[in-house]
Amino acid sequence: MNFTNDKEKIAPFFWVDHDRGSASLCLDVGEYKQEIFDTRSDEGFEGGGYDWESLAIVFLEEKMPELKGIVKFDSEASMFCAYSFDKEALEKFAISFKNTCEDESTITDLFSRAELD
């Protein structure tokens, strides 16, 4: 998978290829789309990696259910991380998730069903 031409399509998310044939989609959290998480800060959402993961799980279940179990998550407090051994599937997820994040009403609707980790 040569993602160099598509970096702008997924920014500020970034792609990492790993030695064992898997790849990750990552995001350093804290700035991008923070206002979405702020709408539920009274419930404990802070916009950290686990909150992004909760949002991505809802996205995966509702928008790309065919990738459930193929795209997995391994986030940390300061970083969102999705990974897969199927790089093509991860690329589809990456582009679609980023595009959805840019659609204010859709991402807000999805986030309304995210559960605090």
Biopython code that builds the backbone (N, CA, C, O; Angstrom):
import numpy as np
from Bio.PDB.StructureBuilder import StructureBuilder

atoms = [
    (1, "MET", "N", (0.852, -1.180, 0.000)),
    (1, "MET", "CA", (0.000, 0.000, 0.000)),
    (1, "MET", "C", (0.891, 1.234, 0.000)),
    (1, "MET", "O", (1.695, 1.430, 0.911)),
    (2, "ASN", "N", (0.744, 2.041, -1.001)),
    (2, "ASN", "CA", (1.507, 3.277, -1.058)),
    (2, "ASN", "C", (0.566, 4.425, -0.776)),
    (2, "ASN", "O", (-0.190, 4.860, -1.645)),
    (3, "PHE", "N", (0.621, 4.911, 0.453)),
    (3, "PHE", "CA", (-0.322, 5.915, 0.900)),
    (3, "PHE", "C", (0.223, 7.334, 0.742)),
    (3, "PHE", "O", (-0.437, 8.303, 1.118)),
    (4, "THR", "N", (1.427, 7.451, 0.185)),
    (4, "THR", "CA", (2.062, 8.766, 0.136)),
    (4, "THR", "C", (1.252, 9.795, -0.637)),
    (4, "THR", "O", (1.270, 10.977, -0.295)),
    (5, "ASN", "N", (0.549, 9.368, -1.667)),
    (5, "ASN", "CA", (-0.231, 10.313, -2.467)),
    (5, "ASN", "C", (-1.527, 10.719, -1.776)),
    (5, "ASN", "O", (-2.139, 11.725, -2.137)),
    (6, "ASP", "N", (-1.943, 9.941, -0.787)),
    (6, "ASP", "CA", (-3.238, 10.178, -0.154)),
    (6, "ASP", "C", (-3.140, 10.772, 1.243)),
    (6, "ASP", "O", (-4.145, 10.854, 1.949)),
    (7, "LYS", "N", (-1.940, 11.191, 1.656)),
    (7, "LYS", "CA", (-1.786, 11.718, 3.013)),
    (7, "LYS", "C", (-2.728, 12.861, 3.301)),
    (7, "LYS", "O", (-3.269, 12.969, 4.401)),
    (8, "GLU", "N", (-2.926, 13.721, 2.308)),
    (8, "GLU", "CA", (-3.820, 14.868, 2.509)),
    (8, "GLU", "C", (-5.275, 14.437, 2.681)),
    (8, "GLU", "O", (-6.054, 15.114, 3.352)),
    (9, "LYS", "N", (-5.634, 13.314, 2.074)),
    (9, "LYS", "CA", (-7.006, 12.819, 2.178)),
    (9, "LYS", "C", (-7.370, 12.460, 3.608)),
    (9, "LYS", "O", (-8.537, 12.534, 3.990)),
    (10, "ILE", "N", (-6.381, 12.071, 4.398)),
    (10, "ILE", "CA", (-6.675, 11.607, 5.754)),
    (10, "ILE", "C", (-6.140, 12.538, 6.846)),
    (10, "ILE", "O", (-6.431, 12.326, 8.023)),
    (11, "ALA", "N", (-5.366, 13.560, 6.482)),
    (11, "ALA", "CA", (-4.809, 14.469, 7.487)),
    (11, "ALA", "C", (-5.947, 15.114, 8.290)),
    (11, "ALA", "O", (-6.977, 15.461, 7.713)),
    (12, "PRO", "N", (-5.784, 15.277, 9.591)),
    (12, "PRO", "CA", (-4.597, 15.124, 10.433)),
    (12, "PRO", "C", (-4.334, 13.696, 10.921)),
    (12, "PRO", "O", (-3.397, 13.470, 11.687)),
    (13, "PHE", "N", (-5.150, 12.735, 10.485)),
    (13, "PHE", "CA", (-4.819, 11.330, 10.760)),
    (13, "PHE", "C", (-3.556, 10.992, 9.984)),
    (13, "PHE", "O", (-3.260, 11.623, 8.969)),
    (14, "PHE", "N", (-2.815, 10.006, 10.454)),
    (14, "PHE", "CA", (-1.630, 9.591, 9.707)),
    (14, "PHE", "C", (-1.510, 8.074, 9.684)),
    (14, "PHE", "O", (-2.002, 7.378, 10.572)),
    (15, "TRP", "N", (-0.849, 7.587, 8.658)),
    (15, "TRP", "CA", (-0.719, 6.165, 8.335)),
    (15, "TRP", "C", (0.652, 5.665, 8.766)),
    (15, "TRP", "O", (1.663, 6.333, 8.553)),
    (16, "VAL", "N", (0.676, 4.469, 9.382)),
    (16, "VAL", "CA", (1.941, 3.849, 9.784)),
    (16, "VAL", "C", (1.933, 2.406, 9.298)),
    (16, "VAL", "O", (1.047, 1.628, 9.652)),
    (17, "ASP", "N", (2.942, 2.047, 8.473)),
    (17, "ASP", "CA", (3.113, 0.650, 8.068)),
    (17, "ASP", "C", (3.985, -0.050, 9.102)),
    (17, "ASP", "O", (4.956, 0.525, 9.594)),
    (18, "HIS", "N", (3.637, -1.299, 9.432)),
    (18, "HIS", "CA", (4.395, -2.070, 10.412)),
    (18, "HIS", "C", (5.095, -3.249, 9.744)),
    (18, "HIS", "O", (4.705, -3.683, 8.660)),
    (19, "ASP", "N", (6.117, -3.755, 10.393)),
    (19, "ASP", "CA", (6.947, -4.843, 9.858)),
    (19, "ASP", "C", (6.168, -6.120, 9.556)),
    (19, "ASP", "O", (6.443, -6.790, 8.560)),
    (20, "ARG", "N", (5.221, -6.456, 10.386)),
    (20, "ARG", "CA", (4.548, -7.747, 10.254)),
    (20, "ARG", "C", (3.368, -7.728, 9.279)),
    (20, "ARG", "O", (2.538, -8.636, 9.300)),
    (21, "GLY", "N", (3.286, -6.714, 8.437)),
    (21, "GLY", "CA", (2.242, -6.690, 7.418)),
    (21, "GLY", "C", (0.986, -5.938, 7.804)),
    (21, "GLY", "O", (0.057, -5.827, 7.005)),
    (22, "SER", "N", (0.951, -5.424, 9.019)),
    (22, "SER", "CA", (-0.214, -4.637, 9.411)),
    (22, "SER", "C", (0.081, -3.153, 9.199)),
    (22, "SER", "O", (1.202, -2.759, 8.879)),
    (23, "ALA", "N", (-0.956, -2.348, 9.387)),
    (23, "ALA", "CA", (-0.804, -0.902, 9.298)),
    (23, "ALA", "C", (-1.719, -0.272, 10.335)),
    (23, "ALA", "O", (-2.675, -0.894, 10.799)),
    (24, "SER", "N", (-1.416, 0.960, 10.690)),
    (24, "SER", "CA", (-2.236, 1.697, 11.648)),
    (24, "SER", "C", (-2.645, 3.043, 11.075)),
    (24, "SER", "O", (-1.932, 3.651, 10.276)),
    (25, "LEU", "N", (-3.807, 3.482, 11.506)),
    (25, "LEU", "CA", (-4.275, 4.841, 11.265)),
    (25, "LEU", "C", (-4.271, 5.509, 12.624)),
    (25, "LEU", "O", (-4.937, 5.041, 13.548)),
    (26, "CYS", "N", (-3.526, 6.601, 12.757)),
    (26, "CYS", "CA", (-3.364, 7.241, 14.062)),
    (26, "CYS", "C", (-3.747, 8.713, 14.007)),
    (26, "CYS", "O", (-3.806, 9.326, 12.941)),
    (27, "LEU", "N", (-4.007, 9.259, 15.201)),
    (27, "LEU", "CA", (-4.309, 10.680, 15.346)),
    (27, "LEU", "C", (-3.805, 11.127, 16.709)),
    (27, "LEU", "O", (-4.170, 10.557, 17.737)),
    (28, "ASP", "N", (-2.962, 12.151, 16.706)),
    (28, "ASP", "CA", (-2.581, 12.800, 17.957)),
    (28, "ASP", "C", (-3.777, 13.651, 18.355)),
    (28, "ASP", "O", (-4.132, 14.594, 17.648)),
    (29, "VAL", "N", (-4.393, 13.327, 19.474)),
    (29, "VAL", "CA", (-5.658, 13.959, 19.850)),
    (29, "VAL", "C", (-5.453, 15.295, 20.558)),
    (29, "VAL", "O", (-4.346, 15.630, 20.981)),
    (30, "GLY", "N", (-6.537, 16.044, 20.675)),
    (30, "GLY", "CA", (-6.502, 17.260, 21.460)),
    (30, "GLY", "C", (-6.880, 18.518, 20.716)),
    (30, "GLY", "O", (-7.234, 19.519, 21.339)),
    (31, "GLU", "N", (-6.813, 18.492, 19.389)),
    (31, "GLU", "CA", (-7.172, 19.693, 18.631)),
    (31, "GLU", "C", (-8.243, 19.400, 17.586)),
    (31, "GLU", "O", (-9.287, 20.052, 17.561)),
    (32, "TYR", "N", (-7.981, 18.415, 16.721)),
    (32, "TYR", "CA", (-8.913, 18.130, 15.619)),
    (32, "TYR", "C", (-10.284, 17.743, 16.162)),
    (32, "TYR", "O", (-10.412, 16.791, 16.932)),
    (33, "LYS", "N", (-11.301, 18.486, 15.757)),
    (33, "LYS", "CA", (-12.699, 18.218, 16.090)),
    (33, "LYS", "C", (-12.963, 18.199, 17.597)),
    (33, "LYS", "O", (-13.909, 17.558, 18.052)),
    (34, "GLN", "N", (-12.144, 18.887, 18.356)),
    (34, "GLN", "CA", (-12.308, 18.911, 19.811)),
    (34, "GLN", "C", (-13.693, 19.412, 20.218)),
    (34, "GLN", "O", (-14.244, 18.985, 21.232)),
    (35, "GLU", "N", (-14.248, 20.322, 19.415)),
    (35, "GLU", "CA", (-15.555, 20.898, 19.749)),
    (35, "GLU", "C", (-16.660, 19.847, 19.817)),
    (35, "GLU", "O", (-17.633, 20.019, 20.550)),
    (36, "ILE", "N", (-16.518, 18.753, 19.055)),
    (36, "ILE", "CA", (-17.510, 17.676, 19.109)),
    (36, "ILE", "C", (-17.499, 17.041, 20.498)),
    (36, "ILE", "O", (-18.552, 16.825, 21.099)),
    (37, "PHE", "N", (-16.311, 16.747, 20.999)),
    (37, "PHE", "CA", (-16.191, 16.110, 22.307)),
    (37, "PHE", "C", (-16.598, 17.059, 23.428)),
    (37, "PHE", "O", (-17.127, 16.631, 24.454)),
    (38, "ASP", "N", (-16.348, 18.352, 23.224)),
    (38, "ASP", "CA", (-16.715, 19.349, 24.233)),
    (38, "ASP", "C", (-18.224, 19.382, 24.468)),
    (38, "ASP", "O", (-18.669, 19.759, 25.552)),
    (39, "THR", "N", (-19.021, 18.989, 23.459)),
    (39, "THR", "CA", (-20.481, 19.012, 23.625)),
    (39, "THR", "C", (-20.945, 17.997, 24.669)),
    (39, "THR", "O", (-22.063, 18.098, 25.174)),
    (40, "ARG", "N", (-20.095, 17.022, 24.995)),
    (40, "ARG", "CA", (-20.472, 16.006, 25.994)),
    (40, "ARG", "C", (-19.449, 15.938, 27.127)),
    (40, "ARG", "O", (-19.301, 14.907, 27.783)),
    (41, "SER", "N", (-18.749, 17.043, 27.348)),
    (41, "SER", "CA", (-17.736, 17.063, 28.415)),
    (41, "SER", "C", (-18.359, 16.840, 29.791)),
    (41, "SER", "O", (-17.717, 16.290, 30.685)),
    (42, "ASP", "N", (-19.617, 17.270, 29.960)),
    (42, "ASP", "CA", (-20.290, 17.054, 31.246)),
    (42, "ASP", "C", (-20.524, 15.573, 31.534)),
    (42, "ASP", "O", (-20.779, 15.196, 32.678)),
    (43, "GLU", "N", (-20.437, 14.727, 30.495)),
    (43, "GLU", "CA", (-20.578, 13.277, 30.668)),
    (43, "GLU", "C", (-19.212, 12.605, 30.868)),
    (43, "GLU", "O", (-19.139, 11.406, 31.138)),
    (44, "GLY", "N", (-18.143, 13.380, 30.735)),
    (44, "GLY", "CA", (-16.815, 12.819, 30.934)),
    (44, "GLY", "C", (-15.982, 12.689, 29.669)),
    (44, "GLY", "O", (-14.827, 12.268, 29.735)),
    (45, "PHE", "N", (-16.549, 13.043, 28.514)),
    (45, "PHE", "CA", (-15.767, 12.993, 27.278)),
    (45, "PHE", "C", (-14.758, 14.145, 27.263)),
    (45, "PHE", "O", (-15.100, 15.290, 27.558)),
    (46, "GLU", "N", (-13.522, 13.821, 26.917)),
    (46, "GLU", "CA", (-12.453, 14.821, 26.895)),
    (46, "GLU", "C", (-11.829, 14.996, 25.518)),
    (46, "GLU", "O", (-11.096, 15.957, 25.288)),
    (47, "GLY", "N", (-12.113, 14.074, 24.600)),
    (47, "GLY", "CA", (-11.512, 14.144, 23.273)),
    (47, "GLY", "C", (-10.205, 13.387, 23.175)),
    (47, "GLY", "O", (-9.436, 13.596, 22.236)),
    (48, "GLY", "N", (-9.942, 12.512, 24.129)),
    (48, "GLY", "CA", (-8.725, 11.697, 24.110)),
    (48, "GLY", "C", (-8.856, 10.516, 23.169)),
    (48, "GLY", "O", (-9.878, 10.345, 22.505)),
    (49, "GLY", "N", (-7.824, 9.713, 23.120)),
    (49, "GLY", "CA", (-7.800, 8.563, 22.218)),
    (49, "GLY", "C", (-8.935, 7.585, 22.434)),
    (49, "GLY", "O", (-9.486, 7.040, 21.478)),
    (50, "TYR", "N", (-9.290, 7.360, 23.710)),
    (50, "TYR", "CA", (-10.376, 6.421, 23.995)),
    (50, "TYR", "C", (-11.725, 6.980, 23.548)),
    (50, "TYR", "O", (-12.604, 6.230, 23.123)),
    (51, "ASP", "N", (-11.885, 8.313, 23.648)),
    (51, "ASP", "CA", (-13.124, 8.938, 23.183)),
    (51, "ASP", "C", (-13.232, 8.841, 21.666)),
    (51, "ASP", "O", (-14.308, 8.574, 21.130)),
    (52, "TRP", "N", (-12.113, 9.059, 20.976)),
    (52, "TRP", "CA", (-12.091, 8.894, 19.515)),
    (52, "TRP", "C", (-12.420, 7.454, 19.151)),
    (52, "TRP", "O", (-13.143, 7.200, 18.188)),
    (53, "GLU", "N", (-11.887, 6.515, 19.924)),
    (53, "GLU", "CA", (-12.159, 5.102, 19.656)),
    (53, "GLU", "C", (-13.649, 4.807, 19.818)),
    (53, "GLU", "O", (-14.222, 4.079, 19.007)),
    (54, "SER", "N", (-14.279, 5.356, 20.846)),
    (54, "SER", "CA", (-15.722, 5.171, 21.044)),
    (54, "SER", "C", (-16.502, 5.692, 19.839)),
    (54, "SER", "O", (-17.453, 5.057, 19.383)),
    (55, "LEU", "N", (-16.093, 6.843, 19.334)),
    (55, "LEU", "CA", (-16.725, 7.424, 18.143)),
    (55, "LEU", "C", (-16.489, 6.531, 16.921)),
    (55, "LEU", "O", (-17.414, 6.280, 16.149)),
    (56, "ALA", "N", (-15.275, 6.060, 16.749)),
    (56, "ALA", "CA", (-14.941, 5.215, 15.592)),
    (56, "ALA", "C", (-15.691, 3.892, 15.625)),
    (56, "ALA", "O", (-16.042, 3.355, 14.574)),
    (57, "ILE", "N", (-15.943, 3.359, 16.817)),
    (57, "ILE", "CA", (-16.701, 2.104, 16.932)),
    (57, "ILE", "C", (-18.130, 2.307, 16.435)),
    (57, "ILE", "O", (-18.654, 1.471, 15.699)),
    (58, "VAL", "N", (-18.762, 3.411, 16.830)),
    (58, "VAL", "CA", (-20.116, 3.709, 16.344)),
    (58, "VAL", "C", (-20.090, 3.876, 14.823)),
    (58, "VAL", "O", (-20.958, 3.353, 14.124)),
    (59, "PHE", "N", (-19.093, 4.606, 14.313)),
    (59, "PHE", "CA", (-18.948, 4.790, 12.871)),
    (59, "PHE", "C", (-18.837, 3.433, 12.164)),
    (59, "PHE", "O", (-19.525, 3.181, 11.175)),
    (60, "LEU", "N", (-17.969, 2.573, 12.679)),
    (60, "LEU", "CA", (-17.744, 1.263, 12.068)),
    (60, "LEU", "C", (-19.025, 0.430, 12.083)),
    (60, "LEU", "O", (-19.374, -0.189, 11.078)),
    (61, "GLU", "N", (-19.721, 0.412, 13.211)),
    (61, "GLU", "CA", (-20.938, -0.390, 13.332)),
    (61, "GLU", "C", (-22.043, 0.096, 12.407)),
    (61, "GLU", "O", (-22.771, -0.708, 11.825)),
    (62, "GLU", "N", (-22.170, 1.423, 12.270)),
    (62, "GLU", "CA", (-23.298, 1.969, 11.514)),
    (62, "GLU", "C", (-22.990, 2.236, 10.042)),
    (62, "GLU", "O", (-23.875, 2.110, 9.197)),
    (63, "LYS", "N", (-21.760, 2.598, 9.728)),
    (63, "LYS", "CA", (-21.431, 3.014, 8.364)),
    (63, "LYS", "C", (-20.620, 1.978, 7.576)),
    (63, "LYS", "O", (-20.703, 1.936, 6.348)),
    (64, "MET", "N", (-19.845, 1.152, 8.263)),
    (64, "MET", "CA", (-18.998, 0.169, 7.576)),
    (64, "MET", "C", (-19.003, -1.167, 8.322)),
    (64, "MET", "O", (-17.937, -1.681, 8.664)),
    (65, "PRO", "N", (-20.178, -1.735, 8.579)),
    (65, "PRO", "CA", (-20.245, -2.964, 9.369)),
    (65, "PRO", "C", (-19.477, -4.134, 8.754)),
    (65, "PRO", "O", (-19.096, -5.073, 9.453)),
    (66, "GLU", "N", (-19.254, -4.068, 7.448)),
    (66, "GLU", "CA", (-18.503, -5.144, 6.773)),
    (66, "GLU", "C", (-17.038, -5.189, 7.223)),
    (66, "GLU", "O", (-16.347, -6.180, 6.991)),
    (67, "LEU", "N", (-16.570, -4.120, 7.864)),
    (67, "LEU", "CA", (-15.175, -4.079, 8.321)),
    (67, "LEU", "C", (-15.033, -4.395, 9.813)),
    (67, "LEU", "O", (-13.924, -4.385, 10.347)),
    (68, "LYS", "N", (-16.155, -4.674, 10.485)),
    (68, "LYS", "CA", (-16.081, -5.039, 11.904)),
    (68, "LYS", "C", (-15.252, -6.305, 12.062)),
    (68, "LYS", "O", (-15.465, -7.288, 11.352)),
    (69, "GLY", "N", (-14.320, -6.277, 12.981)),
    (69, "GLY", "CA", (-13.447, -7.424, 13.198)),
    (69, "GLY", "C", (-12.225, -7.414, 12.300)),
    (69, "GLY", "O", (-11.258, -8.128, 12.566)),
    (70, "ILE", "N", (-12.252, -6.610, 11.233)),
    (70, "ILE", "CA", (-11.104, -6.472, 10.331)),
    (70, "ILE", "C", (-10.291, -5.253, 10.755)),
    (70, "ILE", "O", (-9.065, -5.313, 10.851)),
    (71, "VAL", "N", (-10.987, -4.152, 11.006)),
    (71, "VAL", "CA", (-10.356, -2.954, 11.558)),
    (71, "VAL", "C", (-10.531, -3.024, 13.068)),
    (71, "VAL", "O", (-11.648, -3.128, 13.575)),
    (72, "LYS", "N", (-9.405, -2.967, 13.780)),
    (72, "LYS", "CA", (-9.418, -3.068, 15.239)),
    (72, "LYS", "C", (-8.812, -1.804, 15.829)),
    (72, "LYS", "O", (-8.267, -0.971, 15.105)),
    (73, "PHE", "N", (-8.907, -1.667, 17.136)),
    (73, "PHE", "CA", (-8.465, -0.439, 17.789)),
    (73, "PHE", "C", (-7.490, -0.732, 18.924)),
    (73, "PHE", "O", (-7.588, -1.749, 19.611)),
    (74, "ASP", "N", (-6.552, 0.185, 19.095)),
    (74, "ASP", "CA", (-5.567, 0.088, 20.173)),
    (74, "ASP", "C", (-5.154, 1.501, 20.571)),
    (74, "ASP", "O", (-3.986, 1.875, 20.468)),
    (75, "SER", "N", (-6.131, 2.276, 21.024)),
    (75, "SER", "CA", (-5.885, 3.681, 21.352)),
    (75, "SER", "C", (-5.247, 3.825, 22.729)),
    (75, "SER", "O", (-5.253, 2.904, 23.546)),
    (76, "GLU", "N", (-4.702, 5.004, 22.951)),
    (76, "GLU", "CA", (-4.154, 5.397, 24.241)),
    (76, "GLU", "C", (-4.802, 6.727, 24.588)),
    (76, "GLU", "O", (-5.537, 7.289, 23.776)),
    (77, "ALA", "N", (-4.538, 7.235, 25.784)),
    (77, "ALA", "CA", (-5.144, 8.494, 26.208)),
    (77, "ALA", "C", (-4.818, 9.621, 25.228)),
    (77, "ALA", "O", (-5.684, 10.444, 24.929)),
    (78, "SER", "N", (-3.586, 9.669, 24.727)),
    (78, "SER", "CA", (-3.144, 10.790, 23.898)),
    (78, "SER", "C", (-3.171, 10.500, 22.402)),
    (78, "SER", "O", (-2.845, 11.375, 21.600)),
    (79, "MET", "N", (-3.559, 9.274, 22.012)),
    (79, "MET", "CA", (-3.541, 8.928, 20.591)),
    (79, "MET", "C", (-4.648, 7.939, 20.245)),
    (79, "MET", "O", (-4.835, 6.922, 20.912)),
    (80, "PHE", "N", (-5.377, 8.271, 19.179)),
    (80, "PHE", "CA", (-6.334, 7.335, 18.601)),
    (80, "PHE", "C", (-5.565, 6.427, 17.661)),
    (80, "PHE", "O", (-4.694, 6.892, 16.927)),
    (81, "CYS", "N", (-5.871, 5.143, 17.672)),
    (81, "CYS", "CA", (-5.191, 4.209, 16.775)),
    (81, "CYS", "C", (-6.140, 3.101, 16.332)),
    (81, "CYS", "O", (-6.702, 2.376, 17.153)),
    (82, "ALA", "N", (-6.305, 2.987, 15.018)),
    (82, "ALA", "CA", (-7.012, 1.868, 14.403)),
    (82, "ALA", "C", (-5.964, 1.084, 13.628)),
    (82, "ALA", "O", (-5.036, 1.673, 13.074)),
    (83, "TYR", "N", (-6.102, -0.236, 13.583)),
    (83, "TYR", "CA", (-5.114, -1.023, 12.847)),
    (83, "TYR", "C", (-5.767, -2.218, 12.172)),
    (83, "TYR", "O", (-6.883, -2.612, 12.512)),
    (84, "SER", "N", (-5.056, -2.783, 11.214)),
    (84, "SER", "CA", (-5.551, -3.959, 10.518)),
    (84, "SER", "C", (-4.408, -4.631, 9.760)),
    (84, "SER", "O", (-3.426, -3.989, 9.388)),
    (85, "PHE", "N", (-4.556, -5.922, 9.543)),
    (85, "PHE", "CA", (-3.643, -6.635, 8.655)),
    (85, "PHE", "C", (-4.135, -6.542, 7.218)),
    (85, "PHE", "O", (-3.410, -6.891, 6.286)),
    (86, "ASP", "N", (-5.367, -6.072, 7.035)),
    (86, "ASP", "CA", (-5.932, -5.843, 5.712)),
    (86, "ASP", "C", (-5.797, -4.344, 5.417)),
    (86, "ASP", "O", (-6.672, -3.551, 5.760)),
    (87, "LYS", "N", (-4.693, -3.977, 4.780)),
    (87, "LYS", "CA", (-4.402, -2.557, 4.552)),
    (87, "LYS", "C", (-5.425, -1.891, 3.647)),
    (87, "LYS", "O", (-5.713, -0.705, 3.808)),
    (88, "GLU", "N", (-5.972, -2.631, 2.707)),
    (88, "GLU", "CA", (-6.993, -2.074, 1.823)),
    (88, "GLU", "C", (-8.246, -1.711, 2.624)),
    (88, "GLU", "O", (-8.843, -0.655, 2.414)),
    (89, "ALA", "N", (-8.631, -2.590, 3.534)),
    (89, "ALA", "CA", (-9.793, -2.318, 4.390)),
    (89, "ALA", "C", (-9.521, -1.115, 5.288)),
    (89, "ALA", "O", (-10.393, -0.268, 5.481)),
    (90, "LEU", "N", (-8.316, -1.044, 5.833)),
    (90, "LEU", "CA", (-7.971, 0.078, 6.703)),
    (90, "LEU", "C", (-7.961, 1.389, 5.921)),
    (90, "LEU", "O", (-8.378, 2.426, 6.436)),
    (91, "GLU", "N", (-7.491, 1.342, 4.696)),
    (91, "GLU", "CA", (-7.494, 2.544, 3.857)),
    (91, "GLU", "C", (-8.930, 3.012, 3.598)),
    (91, "GLU", "O", (-9.217, 4.207, 3.681)),
    (92, "LYS", "N", (-9.840, 2.065, 3.283)),
    (92, "LYS", "CA", (-11.249, 2.423, 3.073)),
    (92, "LYS", "C", (-11.814, 3.064, 4.337)),
    (92, "LYS", "O", (-12.492, 4.091, 4.276)),
    (93, "PHE", "N", (-11.526, 2.442, 5.492)),
    (93, "PHE", "CA", (-11.986, 2.991, 6.762)),
    (93, "PHE", "C", (-11.414, 4.392, 6.975)),
    (93, "PHE", "O", (-12.145, 5.310, 7.348)),
    (94, "ALA", "N", (-10.117, 4.557, 6.740)),
    (94, "ALA", "CA", (-9.433, 5.837, 6.982)),
    (94, "ALA", "C", (-10.071, 6.974, 6.190)),
    (94, "ALA", "O", (-10.380, 8.030, 6.743)),
    (95, "ILE", "N", (-10.262, 6.754, 4.912)),
    (95, "ILE", "CA", (-10.807, 7.806, 4.049)),
    (95, "ILE", "C", (-12.262, 8.097, 4.403)),
    (95, "ILE", "O", (-12.668, 9.258, 4.468)),
    (96, "SER", "N", (-13.036, 7.061, 4.630)),
    (96, "SER", "CA", (-14.452, 7.249, 4.942)),
    (96, "SER", "C", (-14.636, 7.901, 6.318)),
    (96, "SER", "O", (-15.488, 8.775, 6.479)),
    (97, "PHE", "N", (-13.840, 7.481, 7.308)),
    (97, "PHE", "CA", (-13.947, 8.069, 8.645)),
    (97, "PHE", "C", (-13.550, 9.542, 8.614)),
    (97, "PHE", "O", (-14.215, 10.379, 9.224)),
    (98, "LYS", "N", (-12.474, 9.858, 7.908)),
    (98, "LYS", "CA", (-12.030, 11.256, 7.795)),
    (98, "LYS", "C", (-13.110, 12.095, 7.104)),
    (98, "LYS", "O", (-13.426, 13.192, 7.566)),
    (99, "ASN", "N", (-13.673, 11.595, 6.013)),
    (99, "ASN", "CA", (-14.727, 12.329, 5.308)),
    (99, "ASN", "C", (-15.940, 12.544, 6.207)),
    (99, "ASN", "O", (-16.554, 13.611, 6.183)),
    (100, "THR", "N", (-16.279, 11.541, 6.994)),
    (100, "THR", "CA", (-17.410, 11.651, 7.911)),
    (100, "THR", "C", (-17.111, 12.670, 9.007)),
    (100, "THR", "O", (-18.000, 13.419, 9.413)),
    (101, "CYS", "N", (-15.880, 12.706, 9.485)),
    (101, "CYS", "CA", (-15.487, 13.695, 10.499)),
    (101, "CYS", "C", (-15.671, 15.121, 9.976)),
    (101, "CYS", "O", (-15.940, 16.043, 10.746)),
    (102, "GLU", "N", (-15.525, 15.288, 8.675)),
    (102, "GLU", "CA", (-15.674, 16.615, 8.059)),
    (102, "GLU", "C", (-17.138, 16.993, 7.834)),
    (102, "GLU", "O", (-17.436, 18.143, 7.510)),
    (103, "ASP", "N", (-18.041, 16.047, 8.000)),
    (103, "ASP", "CA", (-19.483, 16.296, 7.857)),
    (103, "ASP", "C", (-20.053, 16.509, 9.261)),
    (103, "ASP", "O", (-20.361, 15.560, 9.981)),
    (104, "GLU", "N", (-20.181, 17.770, 9.617)),
    (104, "GLU", "CA", (-20.547, 18.157, 10.992)),
    (104, "GLU", "C", (-21.801, 17.444, 11.513)),
    (104, "GLU", "O", (-21.795, 16.907, 12.621)),
    (105, "SER", "N", (-22.866, 17.439, 10.720)),
    (105, "SER", "CA", (-24.120, 16.859, 11.216)),
    (105, "SER", "C", (-24.012, 15.342, 11.381)),
    (105, "SER", "O", (-24.527, 14.795, 12.356)),
    (106, "THR", "N", (-23.360, 14.662, 10.459)),
    (106, "THR", "CA", (-23.234, 13.205, 10.548)),
    (106, "THR", "C", (-22.354, 12.804, 11.719)),
    (106, "THR", "O", (-22.710, 11.898, 12.472)),
    (107, "ILE", "N", (-21.214, 13.459, 11.888)),
    (107, "ILE", "CA", (-20.298, 13.073, 12.958)),
    (107, "ILE", "C", (-20.909, 13.402, 14.324)),
    (107, "ILE", "O", (-20.703, 12.664, 15.288)),
    (108, "THR", "N", (-21.651, 14.493, 14.409)),
    (108, "THR", "CA", (-22.329, 14.844, 15.665)),
    (108, "THR", "C", (-23.397, 13.808, 15.994)),
    (108, "THR", "O", (-23.554, 13.414, 17.150)),
    (109, "ASP", "N", (-24.126, 13.371, 14.976)),
    (109, "ASP", "CA", (-25.142, 12.347, 15.171)),
    (109, "ASP", "C", (-24.506, 11.038, 15.640)),
    (109, "ASP", "O", (-24.993, 10.424, 16.589)),
    (110, "LEU", "N", (-23.435, 10.610, 14.993)),
    (110, "LEU", "CA", (-22.747, 9.387, 15.399)),
    (110, "LEU", "C", (-22.232, 9.504, 16.831)),
    (110, "LEU", "O", (-22.341, 8.565, 17.620)),
    (111, "PHE", "N", (-21.670, 10.667, 17.154)),
    (111, "PHE", "CA", (-21.099, 10.868, 18.490)),
    (111, "PHE", "C", (-22.178, 10.822, 19.568)),
    (111, "PHE", "O", (-21.890, 10.492, 20.719)),
    (112, "SER", "N", (-23.407, 11.148, 19.207)),
    (112, "SER", "CA", (-24.500, 11.108, 20.193)),
    (112, "SER", "C", (-24.729, 9.700, 20.718)),
    (112, "SER", "O", (-25.332, 9.526, 21.777)),
    (113, "ARG", "N", (-24.253, 8.687, 19.987)),
    (113, "ARG", "CA", (-24.416, 7.284, 20.399)),
    (113, "ARG", "C", (-23.118, 6.659, 20.909)),
    (113, "ARG", "O", (-23.086, 5.478, 21.255)),
    (114, "ALA", "N", (-22.054, 7.455, 20.954)),
    (114, "ALA", "CA", (-20.775, 6.939, 21.482)),
    (114, "ALA", "C", (-20.909, 6.740, 22.984)),
    (114, "ALA", "O", (-21.583, 7.505, 23.675)),
    (115, "GLU", "N", (-20.253, 5.697, 23.469)),
    (115, "GLU", "CA", (-20.307, 5.394, 24.897)),
    (115, "GLU", "C", (-18.941, 5.648, 25.513)),
    (115, "GLU", "O", (-17.905, 5.311, 24.940)),
    (116, "LEU", "N", (-18.970, 6.253, 26.699)),
    (116, "LEU", "CA", (-17.740, 6.545, 27.409)),
    (116, "LEU", "C", (-17.046, 5.242, 27.775)),
    (116, "LEU", "O", (-17.665, 4.333, 28.329)),
    (117, "ASP", "N", (-15.756, 5.155, 27.463)),
    (117, "ASP", "CA", (-14.981, 3.947, 27.764)),
    (117, "ASP", "C", (-14.710, 3.859, 29.252)),
    (117, "ASP", "O", (-14.069, 2.911, 29.707)),
]
sb = StructureBuilder()
sb.init_structure("model")
sb.init_model(0)
sb.init_chain("A")
sb.init_seg("    ")
for serial, (resi, resn, name, xyz) in enumerate(atoms, 1):
    if name == "N":
        sb.init_residue(resn, " ", resi, " ")
    sb.init_atom(name, np.array(xyz, "f"), 0.0, 1.0, " ", f" {name:<3s}", serial, name[0])
structure = sb.get_structure()
